[in-house]
Amino acid sequence: MPYKTVLVILRSEEDCDHVLDEALQLTRTFGSHLIGLHAEAAVKVSYAAPIEIPDASVFKADESEIQERMGEMGTKFKEKCDREGVSWEWRPIRSLSGDNALSALSSARCADIVVVRQHEEEKQEDFADLEALVLEGGRPVLFVPYVNRKAEPVKHAIIGWNGTRESARAVWDALPFLTTAEKVEILCVDPEETAEQSRSMAGAEIAAALTRHGADVTINTEISDGLPAAAIIQNRMADTGADLLVMGAYSKSRLREYLFGGVTRTMLQSMPNLTLMSR
């Protein structure tokens, strides 16, 4: 089943370029309806600080700046969508959460897929609680690297498969991509030997299931030998020229990944390609 409702979260005017282009590529491919969302804070935090009350002109200037920015982004979104001839709607939001994943959750839960730019840690004003889209949205999230790239159809997808509920959810959420891609690789890193499946057969069953949907699937098993799993995935993406990574988010606990590191946190911080995450 193709993606019929695509939500793109535009956090800045820059996002109206390559992030929106990725969403439009997706919309054209699947004949989707595109929803553009931009959120701004209803009240600036600094206003609530226990200091001198700002002059009314400060409130007016800030409000004028916000309205101008929202207007310009809305215009760019509408113009691009009209040029592409796609079905669209624009949702400017003012909330206490501001430019925050919490502002987008209700829209995200009613979309087939969410498109958003990868978090840039060096930017203090960057999107807060981005992980909430994956953890609480209940929908797949397609992260666009903040490094500009040309928006093109996905030709080669790699699935980070570890047999968990999270990775299974990601695979089936990514099915429209996987059935239209030219190549799909299931990458298993240090697969476990279980009573149900030998290490040598890791990924075989999910590969067979995807093949029945028409996907062209291969399996690759890697042994880490002390190298972090995230590094193996990144190296494989680079070696093969794959343009989409599909993976479950937080197969380990979020706290454990925060304390000790993990694939999800590493990929969120340093993703070289489009990355679809589900949980």
ROFILUM-585027 format. One record per residue (C-alpha): x, z, y; residue in three letters; residue number from 1. Coordinates in pm, 1 decimal, decimal comma. Layout:
xx;zz;yy;type;seq
X;Z;Y;ALA;NUM
...
//
This chain:
xx;zz;yy;type;seq
0,0;0,0;0,0;MET;1
160,2;-104,5;334,4;PRO;2
198,2;115,5;638,9;TYR;3
-111,4;53,0;849,9;LYS;4
-62,4;319,4;1119,2;THR;5
285,2;362,7;1267,5;VAL;6
360,5;641,5;1514,6;LEU;7
669,0;596,3;1731,0;VAL;8
785,6;894,0;1935,9;ILE;9
956,4;785,5;2255,7;LEU;10
1154,3;1069,8;2405,6;ARG;11
1328,7;881,5;2687,0;SER;12
1328,3;546,3;2863,6;GLU;13
1624,3;446,2;2643,1;GLU;14
1399,8;485,9;2338,2;ASP;15
1181,8;206,6;2474,6;CYS;16
1459,4;-25,3;2362,1;ASP;17
1607,7;12,7;2013,4;HIS;18
1373,8;285,9;1879,8;VAL;19
1065,9;94,5;1988,8;LEU;20
1222,0;-225,7;1854,7;ASP;21
1252,3;-63,4;1510,2;GLU;22
887,8;44,8;1523,8;ALA;23
779,6;-304,2;1630,4;LEU;24
978,9;-456,1;1343,8;GLN;25
793,7;-226,8;1105,2;LEU;26
460,9;-309,1;1269,3;THR;27
515,6;-684,4;1240,1;ARG;28
627,8;-660,5;877,3;THR;29
322,6;-469,6;758,7;PHE;30
58,0;-578,2;1009,5;GLY;31
27,2;-221,1;1136,7;SER;32
-138,0;-50,2;1430,7;HIS;33
132,1;103,1;1653,5;LEU;34
83,8;431,0;1840,0;ILE;35
338,5;517,5;2108,6;GLY;36
369,3;885,4;2201,7;LEU;37
563,7;1056,3;2478,2;HIS;38
535,1;1427,0;2553,8;ALA;39
622,7;1619,6;2868,7;GLU;40
608,4;1990,6;2939,7;ALA;41
295,5;2109,3;3116,9;ALA;42
498,9;2369,5;3308,6;VAL;43
873,9;2393,0;3349,9;LYS;44
1031,7;2701,2;3193,4;VAL;45
1222,7;2776,0;3511,3;SER;46
892,8;2833,3;3692,1;TYR;47
818,4;3128,4;3469,9;ALA;48
1153,7;3296,0;3528,9;ALA;49
1142,7;3629,9;3718,1;PRO;50
1312,7;3492,2;4027,3;ILE;51
1207,0;3359,2;4362,4;GLU;52
883,0;3158,6;4338,6;ILE;53
954,4;2790,4;4409,7;PRO;54
807,9;2628,2;4714,7;ASP;55
497,5;2418,5;4657,0;ALA;56
699,1;2109,5;4739,1;SER;57
918,1;2174,5;4432,1;VAL;58
612,8;2172,1;4204,9;PHE;59
490,9;1855,5;4373,3;LYS;60
828,4;1679,2;4340,3;ALA;61
860,8;1770,7;3972,3;ASP;62
507,1;1659,0;3896,9;GLU;63
566,7;1331,5;4078,2;SER;64
884,2;1274,8;3875,5;GLU;65
704,5;1342,6;3547,0;ILE;66
413,4;1113,3;3631,1;GLN;67
651,4;836,9;3736,4;GLU;68
855,6;866,4;3416,6;ARG;69
547,0;868,5;3194,3;MET;70
404,9;572,2;3382,3;GLY;71
723,1;367,0;3350,0;GLU;72
753,9;439,9;2978,4;MET;73
390,1;352,3;2921,2;GLY;74
434,7;23,6;3104,7;THR;75
743,5;-68,2;2898,9;LYS;76
564,2;18,3;2576,2;PHE;77
255,4;-185,1;2663,4;LYS;78
454,5;-487,2;2782,9;GLU;79
663,2;-500,8;2464,7;LYS;80
361,0;-461,0;2241,0;CYS;81
169,1;-731,3;2425,5;ASP;82
464,3;-970,3;2395,5;ARG;83
473,7;-907,8;2020,6;GLU;84
97,2;-946,5;1989,0;GLY;85
53,1;-625,0;1788,7;VAL;86
-231,5;-375,2;1783,2;SER;87
-131,5;-68,4;1987,0;TRP;88
-230,3;242,8;2178,3;GLU;89
-35,7;466,5;2417,7;TRP;90
-54,3;848,3;2406,7;ARG;91
106,9;1037,7;2695,8;PRO;92
89,2;1411,8;2622,3;ILE;93
131,9;1716,1;2843,2;ARG;94
171,5;2041,3;2651,3;SER;95
342,6;2378,3;2656,9;LEU;96
571,3;2250,1;2381,3;SER;97
686,3;1963,4;2601,0;GLY;98
920,3;1706,9;2447,4;ASP;99
906,3;1878,3;2112,9;ASN;100
806,9;1789,1;1758,6;ALA;101
518,7;2034,4;1783,8;LEU;102
357,9;1810,0;2045,2;SER;103
354,5;1520,3;1800,1;ALA;104
239,4;1696,4;1483,5;LEU;105
-134,3;1624,7;1507,9;SER;106
-67,8;1254,4;1566,9;SER;107
197,9;1246,6;1293,1;ALA;108
-40,0;1387,2;1031,5;ARG;109
-275,9;1095,4;1084,7;CYS;110
-11,6;821,8;1062,7;ALA;111
132,6;644,7;760,1;ASP;112
488,1;682,3;891,9;ILE;113
660,9;832,7;1196,2;VAL;114
951,9;662,3;1374,2;VAL;115
1181,7;874,0;1590,5;VAL;116
1539,2;875,4;1716,0;ARG;117
1802,0;1085,4;1543,7;GLN;118
1886,8;1411,2;1718,5;HIS;119
2191,8;1410,2;1945,6;GLU;120
2338,9;1759,5;1938,7;GLU;121
2555,8;1704,7;2246,3;GLU;122
2245,5;1646,4;2458,5;LYS;123
2098,6;1980,9;2559,5;GLN;124
1773,9;1814,6;2666,2;GLU;125
1730,2;1635,6;2336,2;ASP;126
1421,2;1663,9;2120,0;PHE;127
1364,4;2021,0;2003,0;ALA;128
1256,7;2110,7;1649,0;ASP;129
1297,7;1756,7;1519,6;LEU;130
1299,8;1888,8;1163,7;GLU;131
941,9;2010,7;1213,2;ALA;132
824,0;1651,4;1181,0;LEU;133
951,9;1646,8;823,5;VAL;134
877,8;2008,9;734,9;LEU;135
528,6;2035,0;884,7;GLU;136
407,1;1680,5;951,4;GLY;137
333,8;1593,9;590,0;GLY;138
426,9;1229,6;650,4;ARG;139
746,8;1028,8;596,9;PRO;140
978,1;1016,4;896,6;VAL;141
1198,5;714,7;966,8;LEU;142
1496,6;831,9;1170,2;PHE;143
1664,8;569,9;1388,4;VAL;144
2036,6;633,0;1454,7;PRO;145
2106,6;701,3;1820,0;TYR;146
2380,9;437,6;1805,1;VAL;147
2215,7;110,8;1904,2;ASN;148
2156,4;-137,9;1622,0;ARG;149
1961,3;-459,1;1600,4;LYS;150
1617,1;-411,9;1448,3;ALA;151
1592,4;-624,0;1133,7;GLU;152
1386,1;-615,3;813,8;PRO;153
1523,6;-384,2;545,8;VAL;154
1711,0;-589,6;285,8;LYS;155
1908,9;-327,9;90,8;HIS;156
1781,4;26,6;37,8;ALA;157
1959,5;314,5;-131,1;ILE;158
1764,0;604,6;-278,5;ILE;159
1935,0;942,1;-299,0;GLY;160
1778,2;1054,4;-626,1;TRP;161
1811,0;1402,7;-777,0;ASN;162
1482,5;1424,6;-965,9;GLY;163
1328,8;1688,0;-737,1;THR;164
976,8;1694,6;-594,7;ARG;165
1120,2;1609,9;-252,7;GLU;166
1307,3;1301,6;-373,1;SER;167
1000,3;1182,7;-565,6;ALA;168
786,5;1220,4;-254,1;ARG;169
1039,0;1020,7;-51,4;ALA;170
1047,9;736,4;-303,8;VAL;171
672,6;688,6;-310,3;TRP;172
644,3;730,4;66,6;ASP;173
905,3;454,2;102,3;ALA;174
733,9;219,7;-143,6;LEU;175
640,8;-46,3;116,7;PRO;176
1010,3;-74,8;211,1;PHE;177
1128,5;-73,6;-150,1;LEU;178
893,5;-346,6;-269,0;THR;179
985,8;-580,8;18,2;THR;180
1362,8;-517,2;14,7;ALA;181
1589,8;-766,4;-159,1;GLU;182
1783,5;-489,4;-337,9;LYS;183
1715,4;-124,9;-419,5;VAL;184
1982,6;105,5;-556,5;GLU;185
1912,1;445,6;-707,0;ILE;186
2212,9;665,3;-638,0;LEU;187
2253,6;976,6;-852,6;CYS;188
2528,9;1221,4;-758,4;VAL;189
2635,8;1469,1;-1027,6;ASP;190
2313,0;1436,5;-1229,3;PRO;191
2228,7;1736,2;-1444,5;GLU;192
2198,4;1726,1;-1820,7;GLU;193
1848,3;1843,9;-1911,0;THR;194
1635,3;1873,2;-2223,1;ALA;195
1421,7;1585,5;-2094,2;GLU;196
1696,5;1348,4;-1985,8;GLN;197
2066,7;1295,6;-2052,1;SER;198
2309,2;1260,8;-1763,5;ARG;199
2372,9;897,6;-1854,0;SER;200
2002,9;817,7;-1819,1;MET;201
1956,3;978,4;-1476,5;ALA;202
1738,1;760,2;-1255,8;GLY;203
1623,4;537,7;-1541,2;ALA;204
1260,7;646,8;-1537,6;GLU;205
1210,7;618,3;-1162,3;ILE;206
1386,8;280,7;-1173,8;ALA;207
1141,6;159,4;-1437,6;ALA;208
847,0;281,0;-1231,4;ALA;209
969,5;96,4;-922,2;LEU;210
1036,8;-217,3;-1124,4;THR;211
671,0;-222,5;-1226,1;ARG;212
590,6;-244,1;-853,8;HIS;213
813,1;-550,4;-823,7;GLY;214
1124,7;-386,1;-677,9;ALA;215
1467,7;-522,1;-774,3;ASP;216
1633,1;-195,9;-885,2;VAL;217
1981,6;-96,0;-1000,0;THR;218
2118,9;248,6;-1085,1;ILE;219
2452,2;393,2;-977,2;ASN;220
2583,3;732,5;-1089,8;THR;221
2863,4;902,9;-897,3;GLU;222
3063,6;1213,5;-985,9;ILE;223
3157,2;1409,8;-675,7;SER;224
3479,9;1566,9;-804,9;ASP;225
3465,1;1815,0;-518,9;GLY;226
3357,4;1566,7;-249,4;LEU;227
3034,8;1664,3;-67,0;PRO;228
2729,8;1471,4;-186,5;ALA;229
2653,2;1365,1;170,9;ALA;230
2996,4;1202,9;199,3;ALA;231
2941,6;1011,6;-125,0;ILE;232
2608,5;882,0;3,0;ILE;233
2757,5;780,9;337,8;GLN;234
3049,6;606,2;167,5;ASN;235
2813,9;417,9;-61,1;ARG;236
2599,4;308,4;233,1;MET;237
2910,5;176,3;407,0;ALA;238
3053,2;5,2;96,6;ASP;239
2732,2;-179,2;11,3;THR;240
2613,5;-255,4;364,9;GLY;241
2276,6;-98,2;286,2;ALA;242
2047,0;-66,4;586,1;ASP;243
1806,7;206,7;467,0;LEU;244
1860,2;543,8;301,5;LEU;245
1563,6;707,6;130,2;VAL;246
1594,5;1077,7;49,5;MET;247
1398,7;1396,2;6,5;GLY;248
1454,0;1659,2;274,6;ALA;249
1570,0;2010,2;189,9;TYR;250
1568,1;1998,9;-187,6;SER;251
1769,2;2317,4;-142,9;LYS;252
1628,2;2587,4;83,3;SER;253
1653,0;2523,6;455,9;ARG;254
1827,3;2860,7;503,3;LEU;255
2087,3;2777,6;241,8;ARG;256
2159,9;2444,1;407,0;GLU;257
2186,3;2615,5;744,9;TYR;258
2435,6;2869,6;612,5;LEU;259
2637,6;2658,6;372,3;PHE;260
2563,9;2299,8;466,1;GLY;261
2378,6;2037,3;267,6;GLY;262
2284,6;1671,8;245,3;VAL;263
1979,8;1694,8;472,1;THR;264
2155,3;1865,2;762,0;ARG;265
2459,1;1638,9;733,4;THR;266
2251,5;1322,2;732,9;MET;267
2040,7;1439,4;1026,4;LEU;268
2358,9;1494,0;1223,8;GLN;269
2556,2;1184,7;1124,8;SER;270
2332,5;912,8;985,7;MET;271
2486,2;563,7;1011,6;PRO;272
2169,7;376,7;911,0;ASN;273
1793,7;400,4;912,4;LEU;274
1702,0;707,2;708,7;THR;275
1359,2;782,3;565,8;LEU;276
1298,7;1148,4;481,4;MET;277
1001,3;1315,7;318,5;SER;278
924,3;1661,8;190,8;ARG;279
//
